[in-house]
Amino acid sequence: MNQKSSLNRISIYRELFILRTSAELGRSPCRNMRQDFEKLFLHLKPAEPPAGLFDRIILAIKREQELQHKRRLLFGFLFLLVVSLITTPLSLIMLVNQLESSGISYFISTVVSDFGAFLTLWQDFSLAILESFPIAGMLIFTLTLIVSVFTLRLFLYKKRLLLGYLIHDFS
């Protein structure tokens, strides 16, 4: 603390003491009170913020925004990955059940056992196989498989980003 500020504090304390003692003695300090208070606060200087405070605040805000972005990205990938990994086996089971109930296995076994008959009636066999083929189950399985692979690829591609978030979060 420098000498000038200590002198300012002493003068402030002295003026406060004079005001208090004059009030205790029954004198009315009201007429000069405004001037006394103006004098009292003339010596005070506003506090200066530390150097670089604004830059540190902006940097902290940017870090927090990046952390929130990484957190959203992580939870989005995890949600999409879990949903796609759950729906892929379910859609495969649905496809297998539709293939079994469609009777396509009978057509394929006929083709394998009597290839000559297939060659003579290949147009009819082809139409029968296409009619009994479970297109909806095949589309659903293909879509869930594509989403699973795409999500897994994105997850592994962004692994550095996500692992950096996890390491930063737990340390």
C-alpha positions as semicolon CSV with decimal commas, in nm:
position;residue;x (nm);y (nm);z (nm)
1;M;0,000;0,000;0,000
2;N;0,144;0,334;-0,093
3;Q;0,163;0,641;0,128
4;K;-0,091;0,845;-0,069
5;S;-0,369;0,590;-0,027
6;S;-0,296;0,553;0,345
7;L;-0,322;0,933;0,385
8;N;-0,653;0,927;0,198
9;R;-0,785;0,661;0,431
10;I;-0,672;0,852;0,737
11;S;-0,847;1,167;0,618
12;I;-1,164;0,968;0,546
13;Y;-1,156;0,814;0,894
14;R;-1,096;1,156;1,048
15;E;-1,395;1,307;0,867
16;L;-1,616;1,016;0,970
17;F;-1,502;1,059;1,330
18;I;-1,586;1,431;1,319
19;L;-1,932;1,356;1,181
20;R;-1,996;1,093;1,446
21;T;-1,877;1,305;1,739
22;S;-2,074;1,608;1,623
23;A;-2,386;1,394;1,607
24;E;-2,318;1,259;1,958
25;L;-2,274;1,609;2,101
26;G;-2,612;1,716;1,969
27;R;-2,489;1,935;1,690
28;S;-2,667;1,898;1,364
29;P;-2,427;1,802;1,086
30;C;-2,712;1,802;0,831
31;R;-2,643;2,141;0,680
32;N;-2,292;2,049;0,574
33;M;-2,355;1,680;0,536
34;R;-2,377;1,686;0,156
35;Q;-2,048;1,872;0,129
36;D;-1,890;1,639;0,382
37;F;-1,994;1,333;0,187
38;E;-1,876;1,484;-0,138
39;K;-1,540;1,551;0,024
40;L;-1,539;1,206;0,172
41;F;-1,563;1,031;-0,164
42;L;-1,348;1,270;-0,368
43;H;-1,031;1,087;-0,270
44;L;-1,154;0,743;-0,374
45;K;-1,053;0,620;-0,716
46;P;-1,244;0,347;-0,899
47;A;-1,084;0,005;-0,889
48;E;-0,907;-0,095;-1,209
49;P;-0,964;-0,448;-1,341
50;P;-0,653;-0,663;-1,378
51;A;-0,476;-0,656;-1,711
52;G;-0,601;-0,917;-1,957
53;L;-0,925;-0,983;-1,768
54;F;-1,142;-0,927;-2,075
55;D;-0,931;-1,166;-2,284
56;R;-0,950;-1,432;-2,014
57;I;-1,328;-1,397;-1,991
58;I;-1,369;-1,425;-2,370
59;L;-1,139;-1,728;-2,378
60;A;-1,334;-1,895;-2,096
61;I;-1,661;-1,833;-2,280
62;K;-1,519;-1,982;-2,602
63;R;-1,392;-2,288;-2,414
64;E;-1,732;-2,340;-2,257
65;Q;-1,905;-2,310;-2,595
66;E;-1,665;-2,563;-2,748
67;L;-1,722;-2,797;-2,455
68;Q;-2,100;-2,772;-2,498
69;H;-2,064;-2,839;-2,872
70;K;-1,848;-3,145;-2,805
71;R;-2,094;-3,267;-2,543
72;R;-2,388;-3,235;-2,784
73;L;-2,187;-3,410;-3,054
74;L;-2,091;-3,692;-2,820
75;F;-2,444;-3,755;-2,698
76;G;-2,584;-3,729;-3,051
77;F;-2,338;-3,987;-3,180
78;L;-2,394;-4,215;-2,884
79;F;-2,772;-4,194;-2,920
80;L;-2,761;-4,261;-3,293
81;L;-2,509;-4,543;-3,247
82;V;-2,714;-4,714;-2,975
83;V;-3,039;-4,681;-3,171
84;S;-2,884;-4,813;-3,490
85;L;-2,707;-5,100;-3,314
86;I;-3,034;-5,201;-3,149
87;T;-3,246;-5,177;-3,464
88;T;-3,004;-5,361;-3,696
89;P;-3,039;-5,705;-3,529
90;L;-3,413;-5,652;-3,491
91;S;-3,450;-5,573;-3,860
92;L;-3,234;-5,877;-3,946
93;I;-3,463;-6,099;-3,740
94;M;-3,764;-5,945;-3,915
95;L;-3,604;-6,008;-4,256
96;V;-3,525;-6,372;-4,174
97;N;-3,882;-6,430;-4,051
98;Q;-4,025;-6,276;-4,368
99;L;-3,792;-6,486;-4,585
100;E;-3,904;-6,803;-4,406
101;S;-4,273;-6,720;-4,433
102;S;-4,255;-6,609;-4,798
103;G;-4,168;-6,955;-4,935
104;I;-3,872;-6,828;-5,130
105;S;-3,664;-7,117;-4,995
106;Y;-3,886;-7,362;-5,186
107;F;-3,817;-7,182;-5,514
108;I;-3,444;-7,175;-5,449
109;S;-3,438;-7,547;-5,357
110;T;-3,627;-7,628;-5,678
111;V;-3,374;-7,429;-5,881
112;V;-3,086;-7,614;-5,718
113;S;-3,241;-7,962;-5,743
114;D;-3,382;-7,936;-6,098
115;F;-3,170;-7,686;-6,288
116;G;-3,305;-7,804;-6,625
117;A;-3,661;-7,715;-6,530
118;F;-3,538;-7,375;-6,411
119;L;-3,370;-7,308;-6,747
120;T;-3,689;-7,387;-6,938
121;L;-3,916;-7,190;-6,702
122;W;-3,673;-6,922;-6,581
123;Q;-3,915;-6,634;-6,650
124;D;-4,188;-6,785;-6,436
125;F;-3,939;-6,873;-6,160
126;S;-3,799;-6,520;-6,164
127;L;-4,143;-6,360;-6,135
128;A;-4,244;-6,599;-5,856
129;I;-3,925;-6,523;-5,662
130;L;-3,972;-6,147;-5,709
131;E;-4,336;-6,168;-5,597
132;S;-4,251;-6,355;-5,281
133;F;-3,939;-6,156;-5,198
134;P;-3,984;-5,949;-4,876
135;I;-3,893;-5,604;-5,011
136;A;-4,004;-5,408;-4,702
137;G;-3,792;-5,621;-4,468
138;M;-3,498;-5,598;-4,705
139;L;-3,527;-5,217;-4,724
140;I;-3,555;-5,176;-4,347
141;F;-3,256;-5,402;-4,287
142;T;-3,051;-5,222;-4,551
143;L;-3,135;-4,879;-4,409
144;T;-3,055;-4,976;-4,050
145;L;-2,731;-5,139;-4,162
146;I;-2,631;-4,825;-4,356
147;V;-2,713;-4,601;-4,058
148;S;-2,515;-4,829;-3,825
149;V;-2,209;-4,832;-4,048
150;F;-2,232;-4,458;-4,116
151;T;-2,267;-4,376;-3,746
152;L;-1,985;-4,609;-3,651
153;R;-1,763;-4,455;-3,917
154;L;-1,843;-4,101;-3,798
155;F;-1,792;-4,206;-3,438
156;L;-1,450;-4,352;-3,515
157;Y;-1,361;-4,054;-3,734
158;K;-1,445;-3,809;-3,456
159;K;-1,286;-4,034;-3,194
160;R;-1,003;-3,790;-3,123
161;L;-1,253;-3,514;-3,061
162;L;-1,470;-3,729;-2,839
163;L;-1,183;-3,885;-2,647
164;G;-1,038;-3,539;-2,595
165;Y;-1,373;-3,434;-2,448
166;L;-1,384;-3,736;-2,217
167;I;-1,025;-3,690;-2,103
168;H;-1,082;-3,316;-2,048
169;D;-1,408;-3,384;-1,861
170;F;-1,265;-3,641;-1,619
171;S;-0,940;-3,462;-1,541
